[in-house]
Amino acid sequence: MCLSGLDYFSTLGYQPAIAVLAAGALAPIATIILVIVTLCAALPVYRRVAEESPHGQGSIAMLERLLPHWKGKVLVLVLLGFAATDFMITITLSAADATAHVIENPLAPHWFEGQNVAITLVLLALLTALFLRGFHEVMGLAVFLVFTYLALNLVVIASSLARIAAQPYIPGDWWAGLTASHGSPLAMVAVALLVFPKLALGLSGFETGVAVMPQIRHRPGDTEARPAGRIRGAKRLLTTAALTMSAFLIASSVAVTWLVPEDELQPGGEANGRALAYLAHEQLGEVFGTVYDASTIGILWFAGASAMAGMLNLIPRYLPRFGMAPEWARANRPLALVLASIAVVVTVLFEASVDAQGAAYATGVLVLITSAAVAVTLSARRKRQWGLAVGFALTSVVFLYTTVANSFERPDGLRIAGFFILAIVLVSFASRFHRSTELRATTVRLDPAAVALLRGAEEDGLVRLIAHEPLRLSAERYRHKLEHARLASHLPQQSPTLFIEIRVGDFSDFAQDVVVRGIERHGYGVLEATAPAVPTAIAAICLHIRDELGIMPHVYFRWTEGSPLRNLLQFLFLGQGEIAPVTREVLREAEPNLQRRPWVHVG
């Protein structure tokens, strides 16, 4: 909870000030609406996400299952773009806000002024170094920082409420001012609803809450497919975090609205972006205020840890599996260095400005929450849970409205998210193209019938395989194909031969287990398998036959008709196309030794 709470609870550093800037004296009412949405909409959605996607992939995995082939892959890439926006801006914005607290502390050296970028980069370097050291160190520090920060906030808020209780005219004056400005409670709620999208950062912790689920231990009886104990733990995590944050949000909003002068909350004011820190210094003295600042700086700096953990969980589960990232992207340390480099670039481009990054942060958060609401709606509908489907559909509408309103009001967020999406899509497809001639079979297995066919067709330590497209399966077609192979490739008339047929399954997948079945069709022996791409599957099967049975395969192809460019695109996106040369290239890359490489014949 503390790891995800680094992101969630750290928003107390700036959320109360944002609420007052957005809603003015209505900030407590707007915050109550935010809490209602949190507990009645976002929390049920993510409890359902935790149940249906218990391996940390969140709603992205749910939506991928609902859309097959490239539609699902492209949707995942787009959502990963928004997730990257959310998580990367969490890292850079939180570090930038920590820098602001460092510079604005009364005890900070005067030469810190204007060094926002340099200090933020130092904080990012320290965060990366901690991840390179190890994940358990990150978890331990997260627990310490979160509990310390919440305890200090509790002291500040208790002191503020005690001050309000000693001056009972403050609530009365506040309500009189609201009544004079808005007339009726209904009008107040209506205005608060209109400014709700500006408070959406208060929902920022749910996606990281489900992203850190793999860190929750399995319980006795759990299976990888259905880790019931982990799911229960994740639900408790989300509920506890939401209830804790809701209480702090309401109390802090009341304290800031009633006690902090409005001009101090404006840009340039002493309470801008640090309202609770302002109260800590004013009410409890410079020593306590400095301790509070140090705690706030620590949790804001370390809020990037939960975002980094989310990215380190999401990226290895998708991009390498899609063939859209190198295999080393599955390793935490190299990936952490890449993410840190991106964070440095973002920090420099935005000059470590909190305000400049706020729109992108809100956009990423809202899109991911909306996608989660849509995913659980579709899931409930598919399972014919009509009551839940209607409830989740209404929740989806609320978050969709919030997302659209935020995008119209702050379009910069959508532009920045669009840049992340474009970058991920371009890098992903470039990687897929670069890795297209890899062996794309995670494993190859020959069934007993396939082994028997291969042993029976072996002649002088080799076996002849004729590649056949499994579209026309008549006896005439097999006879014609065999005659053509003997004519075009000068096969000996009496030599035994087998056909090899690859059925293309989900061609958008990069790799899968290949099971080779041996069958007889019209008196001809056939090796049959299903794979995402024909050439890579044939190459993997040939290498497996050589290594496991000690038989050297010779594969016979016909040239493919049509444009080479069109055939290349067909191979990249549909798993077919120019089969013969690609098979040979895959074999060449997989086996540098020409003497041990299976033979490819084309006629």
Secondary structure as UniProt FT lines:
FT   HELIX           2..10
FT   HELIX           11..13
FT   HELIX           15..23
FT   HELIX           24..26
FT   HELIX           27..37
FT   HELIX           38..42
FT   HELIX           43..52
FT   TURN            54..57
FT   HELIX           58..66
FT   HELIX           69..104
FT   TURN            106..107
FT   HELIX           110..112
FT   TURN            113..114
FT   HELIX           116..133
FT   HELIX           135..166
FT   HELIX           169..182
FT   HELIX           185..195
FT   HELIX           196..203
FT   TURN            204..205
FT   HELIX           206..211
FT   HELIX           213..215
FT   TURN            220..221
FT   HELIX           228..259
FT   HELIX           262..265
FT   TURN            267..268
FT   TURN            270..273
FT   HELIX           275..318
FT   TURN            319..323
FT   HELIX           327..330
FT   HELIX           332..349
FT   TURN            350..352
FT   HELIX           354..382
FT   TURN            383..384
FT   HELIX           386..409
FT   HELIX           411..434
FT   TURN            435..437
FT   STRAND          441..446
FT   HELIX           448..457
FT   TURN            460..461
FT   STRAND          462..467
FT   TURN            470..471
FT   HELIX           475..489
FT   TURN            493..494
FT   STRAND          497..504
FT   TURN            507..508
FT   STRAND          512..521
FT   TURN            522..523
FT   STRAND          524..531
FT   HELIX           534..549
FT   STRAND          552..557
FT   HELIX           564..574
FT   HELIX           579..590
FT   HELIX           594..596
FT   STRAND          599..602
//
